[in-house]
Amino acid sequence: MVYPPTFGLERSIMKESCPYCSDIYSHSHKTCPRCRGTKTVQSSTSSHDYSNVFNNENIDYNAYVYLGIAVASVFIFSNDIYVYPTTSFYKSGEQTDGSGWIFGLRKTFNYSALEYGVSYLKSTTNYGYEYRYTEPSERWGVHINFAQQIFYNKTPDWLRVYIGPSINYIYDFGYGGIIGTEMRLFNRLKFDVRYERTTQTNQLQAGLIFTYQK
């Protein structure tokens, strides 16, 4: 059945009823948009579903944007990037830490530095009583250190000795301190050796610090 022109529209635009699904559609279409000219109504996603998908995609996109802004802000705020191979002597019950890596960023001041980064260590855990066996494992952690230079009036410019507090989270929140020395190799490259002892760590670190911006 063909309906008369809709008021306010051009005369060439007619309304037609589909003989298969009885849906009323514009005569300008060659086939019914609902069943596509077949006897089976095509499955379609409602505007509400499309709206939910669009909103979810926007949320994911915004999350990536905010994360990118946060990471970029940390890099802009910081001056140095550091990487330390580390050897751990920490033992908790049947678990013993081994070697790993520590890396992160830091903001430097005249005689101090604020450090923030992550750590990765390989561990081994002993199981059993009569028949004991060892299982390797891995653990990740985060840390924040504050290194305060000491003896800066008694050491050469290329050498710094520091000490300071440290907090971290590995299996639980930990607190303690660090002590170490930093030696300048080149204008932007330094060699650092330190010992860290907290309620969650007991490790020796030796690595490089690179100043990517003053």
Backbone bond lengths (Angstrom), bond angles and torsions (degrees), N, CA, C in turn:
res aa  C-N    CA-C-N  psi(-1)  N-CA   C-N-CA  omega(-1)  CA-C   N-CA-C  phi
1 M - - - 1.460 - - 1.514 109.24 -
2 V 1.343 117.76 135.57 1.449 123.30 179.16 1.518 109.04 -106.27
3 Y 1.322 116.76 129.12 1.451 122.47 -178.48 1.515 109.38 -93.05
4 P 1.320 117.90 156.15 1.467 120.91 178.45 1.507 110.48 -67.57
5 P 1.351 116.14 164.21 1.468 119.87 -179.05 1.515 112.08 -57.01
6 T 1.344 115.51 142.30 1.459 121.03 176.75 1.516 109.43 -72.60
7 F 1.310 117.20 138.20 1.456 122.02 -177.89 1.522 110.64 -61.43
8 G 1.302 116.44 132.47 1.456 121.08 178.05 1.496 113.32 91.41
9 L 1.342 119.92 -8.04 1.452 122.92 178.99 1.513 110.11 -107.69
10 E 1.336 116.39 164.37 1.455 120.28 177.94 1.519 110.20 -61.74
11 R 1.341 115.27 150.13 1.460 119.65 -175.98 1.532 112.00 -63.97
12 S 1.345 116.27 -25.17 1.458 118.86 -176.92 1.521 112.80 -72.89
13 I 1.331 117.01 -15.23 1.461 120.27 179.92 1.521 108.51 -91.20
14 M 1.311 117.23 111.13 1.456 122.75 -177.61 1.528 108.85 -112.81
15 K 1.303 115.83 163.56 1.444 122.98 173.90 1.519 109.07 -106.54
16 E 1.322 117.33 134.44 1.453 121.62 -177.12 1.515 109.69 -132.66
17 S 1.293 116.61 145.40 1.453 122.91 178.70 1.520 108.83 -97.82
18 C 1.335 116.72 129.06 1.458 121.48 -178.91 1.521 109.49 -71.64
19 P 1.326 119.05 130.97 1.473 120.54 179.56 1.515 113.94 -71.01
20 Y 1.338 117.68 -12.60 1.464 120.68 -177.61 1.519 113.36 -97.01
21 C 1.333 115.68 -47.35 1.470 118.37 -175.56 1.520 112.68 -116.23
22 S 1.352 117.71 0.53 1.469 123.55 177.47 1.515 113.04 63.79
23 D 1.306 116.77 17.32 1.458 119.70 177.70 1.522 109.25 -79.18
24 I 1.322 116.90 139.91 1.459 121.42 -178.88 1.522 107.87 -95.88
25 Y 1.330 116.51 126.72 1.447 120.52 -176.37 1.523 109.37 -141.35
26 S 1.308 116.45 168.18 1.457 122.41 -178.86 1.522 110.36 -68.54
27 H 1.313 115.29 134.75 1.463 120.52 -178.12 1.535 111.89 -66.66
28 S 1.353 115.87 -16.11 1.455 118.97 178.95 1.519 112.30 -68.65
29 H 1.342 116.51 -21.06 1.460 120.23 174.99 1.522 109.59 -75.73
30 K 1.325 117.91 142.43 1.452 121.55 179.35 1.513 110.92 -74.21
31 T 1.337 117.65 -35.67 1.453 121.94 179.76 1.507 109.62 -133.01
32 C 1.314 115.19 164.09 1.462 120.64 178.32 1.525 109.28 -66.20
33 P 1.334 119.37 127.15 1.458 121.00 -179.17 1.516 113.78 -70.76
34 R 1.342 116.29 -12.58 1.465 118.60 -177.67 1.527 112.09 -87.45
35 C 1.324 116.79 -47.63 1.465 119.37 -178.57 1.514 112.77 -110.45
36 R 1.348 117.55 -0.71 1.465 122.41 177.64 1.534 112.37 60.83
37 G 1.323 115.66 29.27 1.455 118.85 178.48 1.507 114.55 79.63
38 T 1.331 117.19 9.33 1.462 121.32 177.51 1.514 108.60 -107.89
39 K 1.317 115.25 178.17 1.459 119.59 -179.80 1.521 112.49 -89.92
40 T 1.322 115.34 1.81 1.465 120.11 -178.64 1.520 109.12 -113.40
41 V 1.303 115.91 126.55 1.456 120.34 178.68 1.517 108.75 -73.00
42 Q 1.332 116.33 125.92 1.453 121.00 -178.18 1.520 110.05 -72.79
43 S 1.348 115.36 139.10 1.461 119.38 176.22 1.504 108.93 -70.29
44 S 1.298 116.27 138.83 1.467 120.61 -177.54 1.499 109.57 -140.20
45 T 1.313 115.87 157.16 1.460 122.53 177.20 1.510 109.00 -94.59
46 S 1.308 116.14 128.87 1.458 120.23 -178.48 1.512 110.55 -68.70
47 S 1.347 114.07 163.61 1.460 119.05 178.59 1.515 110.97 -63.12
48 H 1.350 116.18 -29.22 1.462 119.55 177.85 1.521 110.64 -67.02
49 D 1.389 116.03 -40.64 1.456 119.33 178.14 1.519 111.16 -65.53
50 Y 1.355 115.62 -42.70 1.457 118.59 177.44 1.518 111.23 -60.74
51 S 1.322 115.88 -37.45 1.461 120.05 179.45 1.523 110.89 -64.95
52 N 1.366 116.70 -40.11 1.465 119.68 179.01 1.523 111.31 -65.61
53 V 1.353 116.40 -42.47 1.460 119.81 178.93 1.517 110.18 -62.50
54 F 1.338 115.52 -44.46 1.469 119.94 -179.97 1.521 111.16 -62.15
55 N 1.336 116.10 -41.47 1.468 119.37 -179.91 1.519 111.15 -67.16
56 N 1.356 117.28 -39.66 1.467 120.11 178.43 1.518 111.13 -64.03
57 E 1.354 116.35 -40.46 1.453 119.27 178.10 1.520 111.02 -64.82
58 N 1.327 116.26 -37.30 1.464 119.48 177.70 1.518 111.39 -65.32
59 I 1.361 116.84 -39.55 1.459 120.59 179.27 1.525 110.22 -63.67
60 D 1.363 116.79 -45.29 1.462 120.18 178.45 1.526 111.01 -62.19
61 Y 1.320 115.76 -43.39 1.467 119.73 179.96 1.517 110.91 -62.89
62 N 1.342 116.80 -43.32 1.467 120.13 179.76 1.524 111.22 -64.64
63 A 1.336 116.50 -36.13 1.468 119.48 179.66 1.528 110.33 -64.19
64 Y 1.333 116.87 -42.51 1.462 120.10 177.54 1.525 111.50 -64.97
65 V 1.329 116.19 -38.71 1.467 119.63 179.27 1.521 110.59 -64.26
66 Y 1.343 117.11 -46.65 1.463 120.80 -179.95 1.529 111.18 -63.83
67 L 1.341 116.59 -39.22 1.459 119.63 178.49 1.519 110.57 -65.14
68 G 1.331 117.05 -42.06 1.460 120.29 177.82 1.518 112.26 -62.99
69 I 1.338 116.23 -40.04 1.467 120.05 178.30 1.521 110.62 -64.72
70 A 1.355 116.64 -41.38 1.462 120.31 -179.78 1.530 111.31 -64.02
71 V 1.340 116.65 -44.88 1.469 120.25 179.85 1.526 110.84 -64.28
72 A 1.336 116.33 -43.41 1.459 119.77 178.92 1.526 111.23 -63.42
73 S 1.324 117.20 -37.66 1.466 120.89 179.17 1.520 111.27 -64.46
74 V 1.344 116.77 -39.71 1.464 120.42 178.89 1.525 110.38 -64.89
75 F 1.326 116.99 -41.78 1.470 120.32 178.64 1.523 110.91 -65.01
76 I 1.322 117.22 -39.47 1.464 120.19 179.28 1.526 110.52 -67.84
77 F 1.320 117.00 -38.56 1.462 121.45 -179.15 1.521 111.82 -68.97
78 S 1.336 117.67 -32.95 1.462 122.38 -173.71 1.526 111.43 -84.23
79 N 1.336 114.30 166.90 1.465 121.66 175.94 1.520 113.04 -116.29
80 D 1.332 116.68 -37.52 1.460 121.94 -172.45 1.514 111.54 -119.21
81 I 1.331 114.10 156.45 1.453 122.21 168.78 1.526 107.62 -125.57
82 Y 1.324 117.89 137.42 1.467 120.50 -175.87 1.526 111.14 -130.27
83 V 1.333 114.07 149.21 1.462 122.81 176.92 1.525 107.65 -137.42
84 Y 1.351 116.63 124.96 1.459 121.98 -178.64 1.528 110.79 -127.23
85 P 1.310 119.43 117.39 1.464 118.93 160.12 1.539 107.74 -65.76
86 T 1.313 116.36 140.53 1.465 119.08 -174.90 1.521 111.43 -136.32
87 T 1.306 114.62 149.17 1.461 122.46 174.16 1.519 108.37 -120.28
88 S 1.320 115.77 123.75 1.460 120.71 -175.17 1.525 111.21 -104.24
89 F 1.324 114.68 140.47 1.468 122.19 175.01 1.518 111.21 -112.15
90 Y 1.331 115.76 12.12 1.466 120.51 -175.63 1.526 110.39 -73.66
91 K 1.331 114.71 136.56 1.449 121.19 177.67 1.519 109.14 -139.03
92 S 1.335 115.36 130.63 1.461 121.17 178.93 1.518 108.62 -132.35
93 G 1.318 116.25 107.11 1.455 119.93 -177.79 1.513 110.76 64.20
94 E 1.335 116.07 -119.63 1.450 121.84 179.83 1.528 112.94 -94.53
95 Q 1.330 116.70 4.38 1.455 120.53 -177.48 1.515 110.90 -104.15
96 T 1.329 116.60 133.42 1.457 123.08 -180.00 1.520 109.22 -129.31
97 D 1.320 116.54 126.94 1.463 120.96 177.64 1.516 110.46 -80.77
98 G 1.323 115.47 154.83 1.455 121.14 179.03 1.516 111.36 -120.99
99 S 1.313 116.88 -124.53 1.462 121.94 -178.66 1.521 110.55 -100.08
100 G 1.333 115.12 164.89 1.451 119.50 -179.96 1.515 111.76 -177.73
101 W 1.333 115.34 -156.88 1.453 122.62 -177.30 1.521 110.14 -135.99
102 I 1.322 114.22 148.19 1.453 121.56 173.97 1.524 107.56 -131.50
103 F 1.317 116.76 132.00 1.462 119.93 -179.69 1.527 109.53 -148.53
104 G 1.316 115.21 155.47 1.452 119.82 -178.77 1.516 112.06 174.38
105 L 1.323 115.30 -163.96 1.457 123.47 -179.14 1.517 109.32 -123.08
106 R 1.340 116.08 164.21 1.449 119.09 176.04 1.522 111.12 -152.35
107 K 1.313 114.01 149.44 1.457 122.76 176.40 1.518 107.78 -105.71
108 T 1.336 116.67 121.90 1.463 120.96 -176.24 1.518 111.05 -99.00
109 F 1.329 113.75 149.05 1.459 122.84 174.71 1.529 107.66 -124.70
110 N 1.313 118.21 -168.46 1.463 120.19 -176.75 1.530 112.51 -59.22
111 Y 1.326 116.52 -52.35 1.468 120.24 -177.23 1.526 111.79 -129.07
112 S 1.324 117.26 26.67 1.468 119.79 -178.45 1.526 109.42 -156.85
113 A 1.322 115.24 172.09 1.460 121.42 179.41 1.519 109.51 -153.27
114 L 1.321 115.59 139.99 1.464 122.87 174.64 1.517 108.04 -103.90
115 E 1.342 116.94 122.64 1.462 121.94 -174.89 1.524 110.29 -115.65
116 Y 1.334 115.79 145.65 1.467 121.14 178.48 1.523 107.53 -151.96
117 G 1.320 115.31 129.59 1.456 118.49 -176.00 1.516 112.20 -170.05
118 V 1.336 115.04 -164.87 1.460 121.81 -178.45 1.519 109.51 -128.68
119 S 1.318 115.37 161.19 1.461 121.24 179.90 1.521 109.50 -132.66
120 Y 1.323 114.72 149.42 1.462 121.81 177.99 1.524 107.84 -135.62
121 L 1.325 116.48 124.16 1.459 121.17 -179.41 1.520 110.58 -134.25
122 K 1.306 115.48 144.45 1.450 121.36 171.43 1.524 108.81 -89.23
123 S 1.314 115.95 138.57 1.463 121.32 -177.70 1.521 110.25 -129.24
124 T 1.297 115.90 163.58 1.457 122.30 172.64 1.527 108.82 -129.79
125 T 1.324 115.76 141.51 1.458 121.68 179.99 1.515 109.59 -125.41
126 N 1.317 116.58 130.35 1.465 122.66 178.57 1.521 109.83 -92.73
127 Y 1.341 116.10 133.82 1.450 121.87 179.93 1.529 109.45 -124.40
128 G 1.319 114.19 159.24 1.460 120.31 173.83 1.514 113.13 85.06
129 Y 1.318 114.69 164.60 1.455 121.64 179.93 1.532 110.38 -119.41
130 E 1.307 115.94 -60.62 1.460 118.61 -179.63 1.525 110.50 -76.70
131 Y 1.360 115.62 -44.15 1.455 121.10 177.26 1.521 108.01 -116.22
132 R 1.299 116.00 96.57 1.448 121.47 -175.21 1.527 110.90 -87.92
133 Y 1.332 114.49 143.08 1.468 119.79 175.68 1.523 108.48 -144.42
134 T 1.317 114.82 157.94 1.471 121.81 -175.71 1.520 109.86 -113.44
135 E 1.312 115.60 136.15 1.463 121.27 179.75 1.521 109.81 -122.30
136 P 1.338 118.41 124.57 1.469 120.21 178.12 1.527 110.97 -74.30
137 S 1.304 116.39 150.98 1.458 122.04 178.61 1.522 109.27 -150.72
138 E 1.305 116.46 173.54 1.454 122.74 179.73 1.528 108.79 -131.32
139 R 1.306 114.66 152.69 1.463 117.66 176.62 1.518 109.76 -144.70
140 W 1.337 115.59 144.29 1.456 123.69 177.36 1.514 109.04 -115.17
141 G 1.328 115.62 150.67 1.460 120.31 178.18 1.519 110.66 -150.00
142 V 1.304 115.11 166.16 1.464 121.62 175.66 1.530 108.21 -123.85
143 H 1.331 116.45 154.69 1.456 119.54 -176.60 1.519 110.91 -150.31
144 I 1.316 115.29 156.54 1.469 123.86 172.12 1.526 106.78 -135.03
145 N 1.337 116.53 124.73 1.458 122.50 179.88 1.529 109.99 -122.16
146 F 1.315 114.64 151.22 1.464 120.01 170.92 1.521 107.54 -126.26
147 A 1.340 116.03 113.41 1.464 121.86 -176.93 1.524 109.68 -102.48
148 Q 1.315 116.05 117.77 1.463 122.12 179.32 1.530 109.69 -106.26
149 Q 1.324 116.48 122.48 1.464 120.18 -179.46 1.527 110.56 -70.62
150 I 1.324 115.66 138.88 1.465 122.09 177.22 1.540 108.36 -125.26
151 F 1.285 115.28 159.85 1.469 122.35 -179.64 1.539 111.98 57.90
152 Y 1.337 117.26 30.43 1.468 118.73 -176.77 1.517 112.42 -69.27
153 N 1.332 118.09 -17.24 1.466 120.69 175.57 1.527 112.49 -86.61
154 K 1.345 117.00 -9.04 1.461 120.90 -175.27 1.529 113.08 -116.82
155 T 1.323 117.40 -1.14 1.467 120.40 -179.23 1.533 109.71 -115.21
156 P 1.337 117.79 153.45 1.473 120.44 177.95 1.529 111.18 -66.93
157 D 1.320 115.96 166.47 1.459 120.78 -176.41 1.526 112.65 -63.62
158 W 1.324 117.86 -29.24 1.458 120.43 -176.33 1.531 113.11 -83.89
159 L 1.344 116.38 -3.35 1.460 120.66 -176.77 1.531 110.51 -125.04
160 R 1.322 115.53 134.77 1.459 121.38 176.40 1.522 109.81 -132.68
161 V 1.306 115.73 136.04 1.461 122.59 174.45 1.523 107.39 -113.76
162 Y 1.312 117.58 134.10 1.464 120.06 -174.00 1.529 111.02 -140.47
163 I 1.306 113.74 162.42 1.459 123.16 177.42 1.520 107.48 -152.26
164 G 1.318 117.17 152.12 1.456 117.53 179.79 1.517 113.19 178.00
165 P 1.339 116.85 172.40 1.471 122.03 -179.90 1.521 111.77 -80.46
166 S 1.325 115.34 159.37 1.463 122.07 179.54 1.526 109.03 -144.36
167 I 1.318 115.90 136.42 1.469 121.54 172.07 1.521 108.02 -126.57
168 N 1.323 116.88 148.29 1.455 120.21 -179.00 1.521 110.35 -152.36
169 Y 1.318 114.30 169.90 1.462 120.77 172.58 1.519 107.85 -137.71
170 I 1.327 115.74 118.57 1.465 121.24 177.60 1.529 107.73 -124.84
171 Y 1.310 117.22 -84.95 1.451 120.63 171.30 1.530 110.29 -89.96
172 D 1.317 114.90 -22.85 1.455 123.00 179.03 1.524 106.75 -159.35
173 F 1.316 117.35 174.31 1.455 120.05 176.18 1.527 110.10 -69.96
174 G 1.332 115.02 135.57 1.448 120.40 178.81 1.517 111.26 -128.71
175 Y 1.307 115.93 159.48 1.462 121.42 179.49 1.522 108.71 -147.33
176 G 1.315 115.58 152.23 1.458 121.24 -178.98 1.514 110.41 173.54
177 G 1.329 116.98 -135.05 1.452 119.01 -176.57 1.516 112.61 -158.17
178 I 1.340 115.04 171.68 1.459 122.98 178.04 1.523 108.94 -131.95
179 I 1.320 115.90 153.04 1.454 122.19 172.87 1.523 106.89 -146.06
180 G 1.328 116.86 138.34 1.456 118.64 -177.34 1.512 112.97 -172.16
181 T 1.318 114.38 -173.82 1.447 120.85 179.52 1.522 109.63 -138.40
182 E 1.301 115.60 146.45 1.466 122.61 -176.93 1.524 109.13 -124.83
183 M 1.318 117.89 128.82 1.471 122.65 -177.58 1.525 110.10 -122.04
184 R 1.292 117.53 128.36 1.455 121.74 -179.69 1.520 110.46 -78.83
185 L 1.329 116.91 123.90 1.454 122.55 177.69 1.524 110.95 -93.00
186 F 1.337 115.27 -48.06 1.458 122.08 177.39 1.519 107.81 -134.56
187 N 1.301 116.21 -171.67 1.461 120.33 -176.09 1.528 112.14 -60.19
188 R 1.341 116.95 -41.13 1.465 121.11 -176.54 1.524 113.67 -116.51
189 L 1.305 117.49 5.74 1.458 120.88 -176.28 1.516 110.60 -123.02
190 K 1.353 115.89 131.06 1.463 121.83 -179.44 1.525 109.90 -130.09
191 F 1.327 114.47 151.14 1.461 121.90 174.85 1.522 108.05 -106.42
192 D 1.327 116.59 132.17 1.465 121.44 -172.85 1.527 110.04 -128.93
193 V 1.322 115.95 134.40 1.463 123.12 174.32 1.520 107.84 -127.14
194 R 1.328 116.36 131.25 1.463 119.24 -178.04 1.531 111.52 -149.51
195 Y 1.329 113.07 160.14 1.459 120.83 174.24 1.525 107.50 -121.20
196 E 1.316 116.14 130.74 1.466 121.99 -179.10 1.520 110.04 -120.64
197 R 1.332 114.90 130.18 1.471 120.21 177.58 1.519 108.63 -135.54
198 T 1.328 115.81 115.78 1.459 121.26 175.09 1.523 108.48 -133.45
199 T 1.307 116.76 -177.73 1.462 120.18 177.57 1.528 112.21 -70.73
200 Q 1.346 117.18 -10.05 1.456 121.81 178.93 1.525 113.61 -118.93
201 T 1.342 117.89 -7.20 1.463 120.80 -176.52 1.524 110.91 -141.27
202 N 1.324 113.92 155.61 1.464 122.46 173.25 1.523 105.25 -155.39
203 Q 1.341 117.18 89.60 1.455 119.33 -168.04 1.521 113.03 -146.80
204 L 1.325 113.78 155.35 1.458 123.73 177.73 1.521 108.12 -111.61
205 Q 1.342 116.07 130.96 1.453 121.51 -175.78 1.524 110.25 -126.15
206 A 1.330 116.24 143.54 1.457 121.90 175.77 1.517 107.79 -148.72
207 G 1.338 116.72 119.41 1.452 119.36 -176.65 1.500 113.16 -161.52
208 L 1.332 116.76 -160.66 1.441 124.05 -174.05 1.522 111.00 -116.93
209 I 1.336 114.73 147.63 1.458 122.68 175.21 1.530 107.49 -123.26
210 F 1.312 115.74 124.71 1.478 120.06 -179.73 1.511 109.54 -114.64
211 T 1.335 116.66 128.05 1.456 122.59 177.75 1.520 108.55 -91.30
212 Y 1.338 117.09 108.01 1.460 120.44 -178.12 1.518 112.87 -92.20
213 Q 1.336 117.06 -12.28 1.459 120.78 172.52 1.521 108.73 -157.40
214 K 1.328 115.20 146.61 1.451 120.50 -178.46 1.525 111.02 -79.53
